[in-house]
Amino acid sequence: MTNQELMEQDLKMIFHPCSQMKDHEKLPLIPIKRGEGAYIEDFDGNAYLDCISSWWVNLFGHANPYINQRLGEQANTLEHVIFAGFSHKPAIDLASRLIALTPEPLQKVFFADNGSSAIEISLKMAFQYFKNKGESRPLFVSLANSYHGETMGALAVSDTGLYKDVYSDILIKTVQAASPALVDESEALEDMERVLKEHEGKINSVVIEPLVQCAGSMKMYDASYITALRELCDRYGVFLIADEIAVGFGRTGTMFAIEQAGISPDFLCLSKGITGGYMPLSVVLMTDDIYSAFYCDYSEGKSFLDSHSYTGNTLACAVANAVLDIFEDEKVIESNQSKIALIQERTQRFRELENVAEVRQRGMICAIELDGYDPSRRIGLEVFQKALAQGVYIRPLGHVIYFMPPYCFSKEQLHTMMDVTYDIVKSL
């Protein structure tokens, strides 16, 4: 079948995510037939360099031979089993490895199946922790410009109006503090302390995306803010929830972004890259203290009753273990350093262009913010179409072009990504 035939079938039936479907009256929808390494290929034989890791999930390339092997082996043994009252070795192995990789206070793991669910779990658990201890603390604090997902609780602690505003009447009440990605760090910390003091005794937790506010136009800030925030949370007796759904597993140059701050959160939410882009899976790591608040006789009514049908999916856990094998065997964090340096070097020339306001980078995440364009022009869509015509797939956030490539990118592929984008930006 051809792209056109499949597109016509698709548009008769499917409502795609984060899309205005009317756009596809003029903008082609591209059916993808296969993927291999850094490339995805459509049904007309066109190949595209996947520069955003298929929405930030793919780490080691499409159809990775080792992950394929491990997935097949597990599928031939056990595909899934209810995770209430049962367990399996892939989940046990994965939990053990994640605990070993994360700061020592994080000793327990709760499984779910997507990033938004992980946020929901951490929010519910943080609230119920205090409820179980006889306190009602209904407020959550998050940062301006933050994004934590699109289920109701996750939206409530987000501050991206494009996704949130239409639902404002039905969301739980939250409080936003200034973001260090938007204002000076000292100002952000002062505002956070003001919020914690003003609502003292009512706040249960602070939720952050460490180092990079990804959906918030890839705005970035320094690790020193997180270090100071940990101290503030301790001083006011509230939890710190680290949403590393997008930035975990090496994206910022270290395995987890919190490493750069030298702290441990009370909750750590992980998803996306955990399975290398293969399977839906998320986890929430927490402390023994939090776990203990729910450990009781059933009649006490303090149990944490959150469930997902595919919790701890066996295939997903097997794939996640394969991903961790690759990190270990190929010393991925270390080998990525030269690629990080190359991206930094090759983006310097963007700074010289009059239509570029800023270039930002944290590890393997890089953003180029354009300037001087009327929002109605949809400049990001122009960049997307021009790059795609040259076999490079990027998906700008409005006027912000970003790169979040899989770690399997060769240096030549990184050069291609940069060269094509530079020529487009220069020509706008």
C-alpha angles and dihedrals in degrees: 000000000000131000090251095052094049093044091054091050092047096050092053091062118012130081105201125213124258090003140119098223092203087069088071091069084080105009114073118236107221119219110210118216103184145348133214127177111316095349138081120196131206129216092265091058097256114144124209128197104234101225096168099048092243093296095336097298106100114086108162104028137273118299091009105194096221095047089046090054095050092046092052093048092052094045089057091054110034127344099185143338133187107273096210107091092356135073139179138209099252090059093045091049092047094049091050093050095047092050089051091050097048131064115292099250089066103084107146132062130205117192129217135154110248141019098258090052090053090055091047090052093050092048094048093044093048092051094044092047090067092038089056088054093051099262130117110213106164100168130095124191123212135165129268111260091023128144124195105163142292107270113103101265093040090051091049092060092044125090103201105117095197089069101027114037098077090058098043093113093062103037127105115257116267137167126229124211127196116282120235086217089066105031137028113293094240090051091050092050091048090052092048091052090048090054094046092048095044092052098032112159092019100070120084101179150356117228122205142168101226115236099337130054092203107185087035091079093284092285111178139202141180128275091236089076091059091049091053092043091056088057092049092050090051091048093053096038099242131132124253114220114196113203103203094158092121102022101043127100099046103315095125095042097269126071090256127014093229089067088073090058094048093228141111122227122216090237127025117194118201134178138119104060093032090094097030090247096303108104140014109258138141137175137197116208118200143169128270089246092060092044091051092057089068097041107103146107109300091241091064090071096223098118120127102239103191119132141171123190092232097041110150092003108201096222092048092050091049090051092048089053089052089052091053089048089058092048090054101038097044097036088231099178091054096044092049091063093080090050091049089052091048092052089050092050096046095048095057092087091058088067090066094060116100093221094056115090098181145351116212131184139178112173111300093354117090130173131192113196115205123212140201101036130128108242090228089065092070092217092180090061090052091053091047093053095045093049093046090054086060095048097260119122116207126150111204122209097231106294093351117095113198139182124211103159127181114263090244090073111123119223088253090056091049089053090051092050091051097041096050092046094046093052091049095048091046091052097050 
